[in-house]
Amino acid sequence: MRIVIIAAVRLYREGLADVLHDIGSFAVAGTADSGPAGVDCVLRHRPDVVLVDTATPGGTDILLALRAAAPLARAVALGVRESGDEILACVEAGAVGYVPREGSLDDLVRTLERAGRGEAVCPPPILTELLRRVSELAGGAFTAGGGEQLTSRELQVIRLIENGLTNKEIADHLDMALSTVKNHIHNIFEKLGIRRRAEVAAWARRQRSSV
């Protein structure tokens, strides 16, 4: 599993890289000390998982930047406080898993392995809160201009379009046929009354800012 580590403290990130390398099932492709350098490193090395130390300045902003620049990379937040609000903020910013401040090396390895397999690591209370928020948004904020409701799958496609994915990348990400993706996009265009992908992304940003 190829990993990129983003952490402000050099000794910390280099120590993590050495530990993970010694385990044998991980290959640290690169490290970075900040969000911008981390995004560049991820785009250059295309890792399977990105390990982000939340103590790095702008921790959740780094997760958001990674989600926008490299949506297929799975981010794991490291050193998260065991508070519902902080965990939820990391998950909403794009993290697929987290390791708490008191977590062990075994916790880190298990979380990385699950993230590498495409599994989300989320405690039941946090999952419940996320589902509640999605339900609230789906109830009003994501109604198309003509009053026609977008489906949950169409909302997923819209988010990936906003993140710059091609039709083929969307098909791979959602594990569906390319023709099905094209049908979803056609329906989205019809419901929103638009014709270009850039307009889809602009619509999604407007909806998010209005919530």
C-alpha positions in Angstrom: 0.0 0.0 0.0 1.5 3.3 -1.1 1.2 6.1 1.5 1.9 9.8 1.7 2.3 11.4 5.2 1.5 15.0 5.8 2.8 16.3 9.2 4.4 19.6 10.2 7.1 18.1 12.5 9.9 16.5 10.5 11.0 14.0 13.2 7.4 12.9 13.6 6.7 12.3 9.9 10.1 10.7 9.3 9.6 8.5 12.3 6.2 7.4 11.1 7.6 6.7 7.7 10.4 4.5 9.2 7.9 2.6 11.4 5.5 1.9 8.5 8.3 0.8 6.2 9.5 -1.7 8.8 6.1 -3.3 9.0 6.6 -4.4 5.4 3.1 -4.0 4.0 3.4 -0.3 3.5 5.5 1.8 1.1 5.8 5.5 2.0 5.9 7.2 -1.3 6.5 10.7 0.1 6.1 13.1 3.0 5.2 16.8 3.3 5.2 19.4 6.0 2.1 21.4 4.9 -1.2 21.4 3.0 0.1 22.8 -0.3 3.2 20.6 -0.3 1.0 17.7 0.7 -1.3 18.2 -2.3 1.6 18.4 -4.6 3.1 15.3 -3.2 -0.2 13.4 -3.5 -0.6 14.5 -7.2 3.0 13.5 -7.9 2.9 10.0 -6.3 -0.8 9.0 -6.5 -0.8 7.1 -3.2 -3.5 4.7 -2.0 -3.9 6.4 1.3 -2.9 9.9 2.7 -2.1 10.1 6.4 -2.8 13.7 7.6 -1.7 14.8 11.1 -4.5 17.1 12.3 -2.0 19.0 14.4 -0.6 20.4 11.2 -1.8 24.0 10.7 -5.1 24.0 8.8 -5.7 20.2 9.4 -9.3 20.0 8.1 -8.5 22.5 5.3 -5.8 20.0 4.1 -8.4 17.3 4.0 -10.7 19.5 2.0 -7.9 20.4 -0.4 -7.0 16.8 -0.9 -10.7 15.9 -1.6 -10.8 18.6 -4.3 -7.5 17.9 -5.9 -7.3 14.1 -5.5 -10.8 12.7 -4.7 -9.7 9.1 -5.3 -7.0 9.2 -2.6 -8.3 8.0 0.7 -7.4 10.3 3.6 -6.9 9.2 7.2 -6.8 11.8 10.0 -4.2 11.2 12.6 -4.1 12.5 16.2 -7.8 13.4 16.4 -9.4 14.4 19.7 -12.0 12.0 20.9 -14.8 14.5 20.5 -17.8 14.1 18.3 -17.4 17.5 16.7 -13.8 17.1 15.8 -14.3 13.6 14.3 -17.3 14.8 12.4 -15.4 17.7 11.0 -12.7 15.4 9.7 -15.2 13.0 8.2 -17.2 15.9 6.5 -13.9 17.3 5.2 -13.2 14.0 3.4 -11.4 11.6 5.9 -12.4 8.0 5.5 -11.0 7.1 8.9 -9.2 8.5 11.9 -6.7 7.5 14.6 -7.3 9.3 18.0 -4.5 11.0 20.0 -4.4 8.0 22.3 -4.4 5.5 19.5 -1.7 2.8 19.3 0.5 1.7 16.4 -1.9 -1.3 16.0 -4.8 1.1 15.7 -3.0 3.1 13.0 -2.1 -0.1 11.0 -5.7 -1.4 11.2 -7.1 1.9 10.1 -4.7 2.2 7.2 -5.4 -1.3 6.1 -9.2 -0.7 6.1 -8.8 2.6 4.3 -6.7 0.9 1.7 -9.5 -1.7 1.1 -11.9 1.2 0.6 -13.7 0.8 3.9 -14.8 3.8 6.0 -13.8 3.8 9.6 -16.5 5.6 11.5 -18.0 5.1 15.0 -21.8 4.4 15.0 -22.7 7.8 16.8 -20.7 9.8 14.1 -22.3 7.7 11.3 -25.8 8.5 12.8 -25.1 12.2 12.9 -23.7 12.2 9.3 -26.9 10.4 8.1 -29.0 12.9 9.9 -27.2 15.8 8.2 -27.5 14.1 4.8 -31.2 13.6 5.4 -31.7 17.3 6.2 -29.8 18.4 3.1 -31.7 16.0 0.9 -35.0 17.3 2.2 -34.5 20.8 0.8 -31.1 22.1 -0.2 -30.7 19.7 -3.1 -34.0 20.2 -4.8 -33.5 21.0 -8.5 -34.6 24.4 -9.8 -37.9 23.1 -11.1 -38.8 21.4 -7.9 -37.8 18.0 -9.0 -35.8 16.0 -6.4 -32.3 14.7 -7.3 -31.7 11.1 -6.3 -28.9 10.2 -3.8 -26.9 8.7 -6.7 -27.3 11.8 -8.7 -26.0 13.8 -5.8 -22.9 11.5 -5.6 -22.3 12.1 -9.3 -22.7 15.9 -8.9 -20.1 15.9 -6.1 -17.6 14.0 -8.2 -18.2 16.3 -11.2 -17.5 19.2 -8.8 -14.2 17.5 -7.9 -13.2 17.4 -11.6 -13.6 13.6 -12.3 -14.2 12.4 -15.8 -17.1 10.1 -16.7 -14.8 7.1 -16.6 -13.3 8.1 -13.2 -16.8 8.5 -11.9 -17.8 5.1 -13.2 -14.7 3.5 -11.5 -15.3 5.4 -8.3 -18.9 4.4 -8.0 -18.4 0.9 -9.5 -20.9 1.3 -12.3 -21.0 1.1 -16.1 -19.9 4.2 -18.1 -23.3 4.2 -19.8 -25.0 4.5 -16.5 -22.9 7.5 -15.5 -23.8 9.2 -18.8 -27.5 8.5 -18.1 -27.2 10.1 -14.6 -25.5 13.1 -16.0 -28.2 13.5 -18.7 -30.8 13.4 -15.9 -28.9 15.9 -13.8 -28.7 18.3 -16.8 -32.4 17.9 -17.4 -33.4 18.5 -13.8 -31.1 21.5 -13.3 -31.9 22.9 -16.7 -28.2 23.3 -17.6 -25.9 21.9 -20.4 -22.3 22.0 -19.1 -20.4 20.3 -16.4 -19.0 23.6 -15.1 -22.6 24.7 -14.4 -23.1 21.6 -12.4 -20.1 22.4 -10.2 -21.3 26.0 -9.8 -24.8 24.8 -8.8 -23.3 22.5 -6.2 -21.3 25.3 -4.7 -24.3 27.6 -4.5 -26.4 24.9 -2.7 -23.6 24.3 -0.2 -23.2 28.0 0.6 -26.9 28.5 1.1 -27.2 25.7 3.8 
